[in-house]
Amino acid sequence: MIVWFVSRHPGAIEWMKKQAQWQVDKWANHLDASQIAAGDVVIGTLPVHLAEEVCRKGARFYFLIIPQTFVQRGVELSDEQMMEMGCEIRPYHVQSL
């Protein structure tokens, strides 16, 4: 089992490094789903079609929830701002209909 964290944002990467309950094995700024195996864990804010592919392969997907306002969209957040916002990681199973 490999735990992946997928993000290209420095603040999110630093925030994740401070999450004591998670031990990340691989850090990626883009997910190559061909590298994901059954039993792996993928954490990030993936497009829904990639999250679905992760789940279809038998890996677990955890979404990085960033409760941002409209004004904050597109703004690089620091790890401190993410802590203040109450960001969290929550498991999801994504399946197309």
Rosetta blueprint (number, residue, H / E / L):
1 M L
2 I L
3 V E
4 W E
5 F E
6 V E
7 S L
8 R L
9 H L
10 P H
11 G H
12 A H
13 I H
14 E H
15 W H
16 M H
17 K H
18 K L
19 Q L
20 A L
21 Q L
22 W L
23 Q L
24 V L
25 D L
26 K E
27 W E
28 A E
29 N L
30 H L
31 L L
32 D L
33 A H
34 S H
35 Q H
36 I L
37 A L
38 A L
39 G L
40 D L
41 V E
42 V E
43 I E
44 G E
45 T L
46 L L
47 P L
48 V H
49 H H
50 L H
51 A H
52 E H
53 E H
54 V H
55 C H
56 R H
57 K L
58 G L
59 A L
60 R E
61 F E
62 Y E
63 F E
64 L E
65 I E
66 I L
67 P L
68 Q L
69 T L
70 F L
71 V L
72 Q L
73 R L
74 G L
75 V L
76 E L
77 L L
78 S L
79 D H
80 E H
81 Q H
82 M H
83 M H
84 E H
85 M H
86 G L
87 C L
88 E E
89 I E
90 R E
91 P E
92 Y E
93 H L
94 V L
95 Q L
96 S L
97 L L
